[in-house]
Structures are given as C-alpha cells and as structure tokens.
Amino acid sequence: MEWASFLCENGLFHSSLGYPEFGYHLNKTGRPMVYSCSWPVYQIYAGMAPNFTSIIQHCNLWRNFDDIQDTWVSVESIIDYYGNNQDTIVPNAGPGHWNDPDMLIIGNFGLSYEQSKTQMALWAILAAPLLMSVDLRTIRPEYKAILQNKKIIAVDQDPLGYQGRRIYKVKTFIHTFYLTTEHHLEHTHNGIEIWARPITPFYQTYFSYAVLFLNRRTDGTPSDVAVTLRELGLSYPGGYNVEDLYEDVNYGVLTPQTKIKVKVNPSGVVLLRADIQPRFEASRQLQTPYDPYNQIFQVQQNYF
C-alpha cells in the first residue's frame, strides 16, 4: 500500500508536544508529506494562545476555527472570523505554512451559485489551501467551472504567499500594513466588504493586487460600488492592468485616479486582478512575472 502525501492530524488536541513529535515521525518515513494540523483551534478552545512560532515550524497548514458545514451561514462565520482576527492570523501565512479556513464545499447542496463563487474567491484572497469536498462524479458544470478557474487559482497560488485582508466593511475603512493611510472611500456602501491581497508582479514598494468586493446582503438587491484605485491603496503612478477574473473582462490600464464601478450580486463577489504596469525605465526591474500555472505549495521539514 502506498503512503499518502497529505496527512491531517486532529486527534492530538492542544498538545504542545504531540504535533511536533508526530511531524518528526512523518519525516522519518523519508517521504515528502503535507502536514495539516488542528493544533491552534484546540488551543483556542482550551483558552490558550496559540504558539504560532512553533506551529509554523512543525505544520504546513492548520485550522484556526470551526469545521465548515454545507451552509452559507457556516461560510459566513469563517469569513467573519478571518476578518475579525486578521491582525493575529495574517502574519503567520507564507510559502510552506498556511492558515486553513477548511474545505471548499462548492458543488454540494448548501451554497447557491453566487455563494459558491464567493467561497472560491475569498479562499484565494486568504491564500488558503484549495481542498475540495464534493463528489466529482456528479458535480454540475457551472460549479466545476468555478473550481477550475485558472486565473483565480493563480491568485491563490501567488509566489509571494501573502494572505489578504479585509480593508473595508460597511462604514469602516480598515488601514493595513500595505495600503496607504491617507485615502478613504468617498461613500459608504451598505452590506459591502472589500478585501485585498498583494500579489506579483511588484516593483520596489509597489505591488499588484487582487481586490474582492463582497455583498453581504441577502435581500435580493445587488449593490453598486464606485471607488478609485487610489482609495483602495493602489497608487503606482504607472497604473494597473485591471481584469475581472469571473467575467473574463480586461479593462485595460487604469491610473490610480480612475474610478471603477462594479455591481455585486447579493451574497456574491466581484474579483479583480490589478497588475502593476511599470514605466519603461522600471520594466527591467519588475519582479516575478505573472504565471497562471505557478504552484507554490512548498513542503517544509518538521523537526522535533
């Protein structure tokens, strides 16, 4: 019988010794393994502060929150947890070590088409492992297409490995380490959240971004959002090539002053990719060109 290359361990609860020791013995097999831990969530349940330094050293991915269920309520609770606790969670993610918001439930029974698009897009913003929980023999074509969207998978697998953040929620603009702080949205948008993730390519201190507009309304009313790139923190003078990753529409190169307008369906998303467009003198210094087939899930060794 062949060994698997992925192992999820959730029977050690909050043990500070069990997970590292288990990882040690995995490495002794001599076979590369992706090691998934439930270590942090059990520590949180026990009222303990997770030791992320140790977790990062010994685990490739880990759960921070409840098990996902096949319901939109469950997906929303995970989105809220990651947004509300992002200052603690986000710094721990990077190549080879990932926060795991749990399985993709796209193609089952609990999510609508729009909600399925939302989960896929949000998980890409979160730099989450994309693990499917669905019967591939019976999945409908429209849901299969969501899971196979190569451009969204490329965002998820971006080589920088930065996890995205929620930067706007209803009437609150949340400043983050990678966005400028002198700009604010001109208007408030009821039920709208905006999430952003820095991605490649980049030039000096300027990044490209994946930007997600999420409509938390469920009353059947789409929401219109109008905002400039600069208000989102996209301030590179040379502009950005902007593309809608679900609609497969390219809007061309837009400057930071350009106002973009999107219509977001209830419990749905609009996901944009904004690739930095360096001026001629900077073009040779552009870092990490966009490659939709780049895979970055790196397996680290675990030490005990």
Secondary structure, 3 states (H helix, E strand, C coil): CCCCCEEEECCCCCCCCHHHHHHHHHHHCCCCCEEEECHHHHHHHCCCCCCHHHHHHHCCEEECCCCCCCCHHHHHHHHHHHHHCHHHHHHHCECCEEEECCCECCCCCCCCHHHHHHHHHHHHHCCCCCCECCCCCCCCHHHHHHHCCHHHHHHHCCCCCCCCEEEEECCEECCCCCCCCCCCCCCCCCCEEEEEEEEEEEECCEEEEEEEEEECCCCCCCEEEEEECHHHCCCCCCCEEEEECCCCEEEEEECCCCEEEEEECCCCEEEEEEEECCCHHHHHHCECCCCCCCCCCCCCCCCC
